[in-house]
Amino acid sequence: MPKSNPIYRQLESALKVQRAAYLDHPYPSYSERKADLRTLQRFVRDHKEAIIEAINSDFGNRSRHETLFAEIFPILDAVEHTLKRLKRWMEPQKRGVDLRNFMGAKNRVIPQPLGVIGVIVPWNFPLNLTLIPLIYILAAGNRAMIKLSENSRNLSNLLKEELPSYFPPEKVAIFEETGNVGIEFSKLPFDHLLFTGSTQTGRAVMSAASQNLCPVTLELGGKSPALVCKDFSIRKAAERVLFVKLFNAGQICTTVDYLWLPYDKIERFIELAKKIIPQRYPSIDSVDYTSIIDDRAFNRLTSALEKTEELGTKTIQLIPGERWNAETRKIAPHIVLDPPDTCEFVTREIFGPILPIHGYHDIEEVIEHINSHPRPLAFYPFSNDTALIEKLLNRVMSGGVSVNDGLMHVAQHELPFGGVGESGMGHYHGYEGFVTFSKMRPVFYQASISSLKLLHPPYGKFATNVLNFLTK
């Protein structure tokens, strides 16, 4: 689509406004950044109930507690975490000076704002994935243009209506998906672009950004495995894996996509799942059980279940009653036992309340299987054997790891979050978020008398002796 397109012109105009504001004031002070973060925190608190209702409406049914736990709390907490450390993050870093610059020279690295950051947000945690990046964008002294998903209409409208009362458009601008906005958005010459979403769309975003040599952080997804080792409590593993697998009805990029169990523990895991899940969700009508986001996703998952069963694969429903309800877009949790390689639950990210289980005898076959596929965003090993965990950490590459739990380390502000290979590139969250949205600018201060003056041409015996000494 040509750049004369009205959508592109609107976006380009917003970018020009923000870039002009950045150039006019390229280095906000600590007090200004602190005020921005407090303002962001105040916005969330002022509109907490409206946010919960907007997200609930976008999903059809989104557990209130899941929104509080996964959207509201992490944002408020991340602001507090950042405020306690921001002054230190902003300080220039002293660096050592090489031998050749010994006569009073000095080195520093100065964190400086990049300018205008673009953020493309998915629908599954729409507030979290809008405002968590914004925390680090503002902390680093930047401005932001943010594009939400077409599945987040109500939240988009809320942010567009209310956020300008807290941040002017030259600092934070919100855009909703009205058709081709995402395509045009990714073509803009941002100073950095953060995209969270599918690997397929991530390729398109990176391709568009490359036309402007715009650096990107891609937070994608993939098939994140959990591995329960033979020494670990199967009850504890079931309680932890099933909690995260059914949180947000499995619509999480970091959720356990599939599970490896010792063959002799599979039946016990199923038995426990049949007890644990109905206690948490007595039926799919439970208000605590979140809907699938839209009809397309609902139909994809139910169709995949039916096709899997046609292949002769055993599936196990974990909540009594109806298997699914098209009106509410809710699907009962299912286990799929040892699905074949051609099954959709094996070939693509599931993003739903369906857990494939594979059995193993030797842990080496699990390592080989994981390493023969694209690198996952997360890896979940369960074992009390320290040496075995170290072996798995050394031999299985993933974006991140949580040991002995299904909850991804994404909730830990001190740890960076990011994928590797097809699950993404780059990091943000915590200090790494500040660094990602800063230019860590090296500055060399030469001494009043440069030691290099002694080595200028014509090269004589002194220069020869010094260079021989430095290169011996």
Secondary structure, DSSP 8 states (H G I E B T S, - for coil): --TTSHHHHHHHHHHHHHHHHHHHS-S--HHHHHHHHHHHHHHHHHTHHHHHHHHHHHHSS--HHHHIIIIIHHHHHHHHHHHHHHHHHHS-EEE---GGGTTT-EEEEEEEE-SEEEEE--SSSTTHHHHHHHHHHHHTT-EEEEE--TT-HHHHHHHHHHGGGTS-TTTEEEE--SSSHHHHHTTS--SEEEEES-HHHHHHHHHHHHTTT--EEEE-----EEEE-TTS-HHHHHHHHHHHHHGGGG--TTS--EEEEEGGGHHHHHHHHHHHHHHH-SSTT-TTS---SSHHHHHHHHHHHHHHHHTT--EEE-SSS-SEETTTTEE--EEEES--TTSHHHHS---SSEEEEEEESSHHHHHHHHHTS---SEEEEE-S-HHHHHHHHHH---SEE-TT-SS-GGG-TTS-B---GGGEE--BSHHHHHHHTEEEEEEEE--SS-GGGGG-SS--HHHHHHHHHHT-
